[in-house]
Amino acid sequence: MEKQPLLNTYINNVTMSETVEAIEQMITADKKSYIVAINVDVVMKIEDDPYLKKVVDRADMVLVDGKPLVWISKMHGKPLKAKISGSDLVPLLCEAAAEKGYKIFIIGGKDGIAAQAKEKLESKHPKIQIVGTYAPPFGFEKDEKELNHINQMISDVKPDLLIACFGCPKQEKWIYENIGKYDAKVSVCAGATVDFLAGNVKRAPRWMSEHGLEWFYRFLQEPKRMFKRYFINDIKIVNLIRKYR
């Protein structure tokens, strides 16, 4: 799919329905694909990490998950059609999977969370095929034996959709470095989505999300963890808006 520039990377300007349709086409294609989603935090990390930029730029689809980036696209004269967050997209993919028989593997989150998400999804969609879940140990990305174990585990069940929930940049780099070593059609970077699916973390009310305040809701839930991200790191986006006009 064609991409357009946005600040220091390139994105796909698509609606949610176009995104789901494109992913379903990827599932039936002969090649493996991976999908990433960017927000202000990811954009700031890309600016300081050339390797992450390469990983994002080479993704088959780059979605925009954040109202501030939608606003910035309007400021730059190339307005985006929609914000596509993983926490909205993945439930729709699960719905499509239940209807069309796609197999899903969920990896990431704390111990037991992916399994809990599986139970919730199976309760909601009785026909869904979640063929595996796994919560890798801390530091798994540097452990060759563990990486081989994960790749084999995925390949054994051959999922159509691999939902990776490690957070950025770990999930993006892991997929990029291992997609050729495991057998899955489409790999999706989904961040905290596994926590929302499991029900152990509440999403912001829709009105907050629609008005670009989801970040503030997350800050109120985890102020110590999110303070640096939102009030020190992400505020530097102002400099990038000027730089990439």
ChimeraX attribute file (.defattr): number of C-alpha atoms within 10 A of each C-alpha:
attribute: neighborCount
match mode: 1-to-1
recipient: residues
	/A:1	10
	/A:2	9
	/A:3	15
	/A:4	11
	/A:5	13
	/A:6	21
	/A:7	19
	/A:8	15
	/A:9	17
	/A:10	21
	/A:11	24
	/A:12	20
	/A:13	23
	/A:14	21
	/A:15	15
	/A:16	17
	/A:17	11
	/A:18	11
	/A:19	18
	/A:20	17
	/A:21	13
	/A:22	14
	/A:23	22
	/A:24	19
	/A:25	10
	/A:26	19
	/A:27	19
	/A:28	12
	/A:29	12
	/A:30	8
	/A:31	10
	/A:32	18
	/A:33	21
	/A:34	24
	/A:35	20
	/A:36	26
	/A:37	25
	/A:38	24
	/A:39	18
	/A:40	21
	/A:41	17
	/A:42	18
	/A:43	22
	/A:44	19
	/A:45	16
	/A:46	21
	/A:47	14
	/A:48	10
	/A:49	12
	/A:50	11
	/A:51	12
	/A:52	21
	/A:53	18
	/A:54	14
	/A:55	18
	/A:56	27
	/A:57	18
	/A:58	15
	/A:59	18
	/A:60	20
	/A:61	24
	/A:62	23
	/A:63	24
	/A:64	26
	/A:65	21
	/A:66	23
	/A:67	23
	/A:68	17
	/A:69	23
	/A:70	20
	/A:71	14
	/A:72	17
	/A:73	18
	/A:74	12
	/A:75	12
	/A:76	13
	/A:77	9
	/A:78	15
	/A:79	14
	/A:80	21
	/A:81	14
	/A:82	16
	/A:83	24
	/A:84	22
	/A:85	21
	/A:86	24
	/A:87	18
	/A:88	14
	/A:89	17
	/A:90	20
	/A:91	15
	/A:92	15
	/A:93	19
	/A:94	23
	/A:95	17
	/A:96	16
	/A:97	21
	/A:98	21
	/A:99	12
	/A:100	12
	/A:101	14
	/A:102	20
	/A:103	21
	/A:104	27
	/A:105	24
	/A:106	26
	/A:107	24
	/A:108	25
	/A:109	23
	/A:110	16
	/A:111	12
	/A:112	14
	/A:113	23
	/A:114	26
	/A:115	20
	/A:116	18
	/A:117	22
	/A:118	24
	/A:119	15
	/A:120	14
	/A:121	21
	/A:122	16
	/A:123	11
	/A:124	13
	/A:125	15
	/A:126	9
	/A:127	15
	/A:128	22
	/A:129	19
	/A:130	24
	/A:131	17
	/A:132	20
	/A:133	22
	/A:134	20
	/A:135	19
	/A:136	18
	/A:137	13
	/A:138	9
	/A:139	8
	/A:140	14
	/A:141	16
	/A:142	10
	/A:143	12
	/A:144	10
	/A:145	10
	/A:146	15
	/A:147	18
	/A:148	13
	/A:149	13
	/A:150	20
	/A:151	17
	/A:152	15
	/A:153	17
	/A:154	23
	/A:155	14
	/A:156	14
	/A:157	16
	/A:158	19
	/A:159	25
	/A:160	23
	/A:161	27
	/A:162	26
	/A:163	26
	/A:164	25
	/A:165	25
	/A:166	22
	/A:167	16
	/A:168	19
	/A:169	18
	/A:170	16
	/A:171	22
	/A:172	26
	/A:173	17
	/A:174	18
	/A:175	22
	/A:176	19
	/A:177	11
	/A:178	14
	/A:179	18
	/A:180	11
	/A:181	15
	/A:182	20
	/A:183	20
	/A:184	26
	/A:185	22
	/A:186	24
	/A:187	26
	/A:188	24
	/A:189	26
	/A:190	27
	/A:191	24
	/A:192	18
	/A:193	28
	/A:194	29
	/A:195	21
	/A:196	16
	/A:197	22
	/A:198	20
	/A:199	14
	/A:200	12
	/A:201	14
	/A:202	13
	/A:203	17
	/A:204	16
	/A:205	11
	/A:206	11
	/A:207	10
	/A:208	14
	/A:209	18
	/A:210	13
	/A:211	10
	/A:212	17
	/A:213	18
	/A:214	19
	/A:215	17
	/A:216	16
	/A:217	16
	/A:218	17
	/A:219	17
	/A:220	12
	/A:221	14
	/A:222	11
	/A:223	13
	/A:224	10
	/A:225	11
	/A:226	16
	/A:227	13
	/A:228	12
	/A:229	16
	/A:230	18
	/A:231	11
	/A:232	10
	/A:233	14
	/A:234	17
	/A:235	14
	/A:236	14
	/A:237	17
	/A:238	9
	/A:239	9
	/A:240	14
	/A:241	17
	/A:242	9
	/A:243	10
	/A:244	11
	/A:245	11
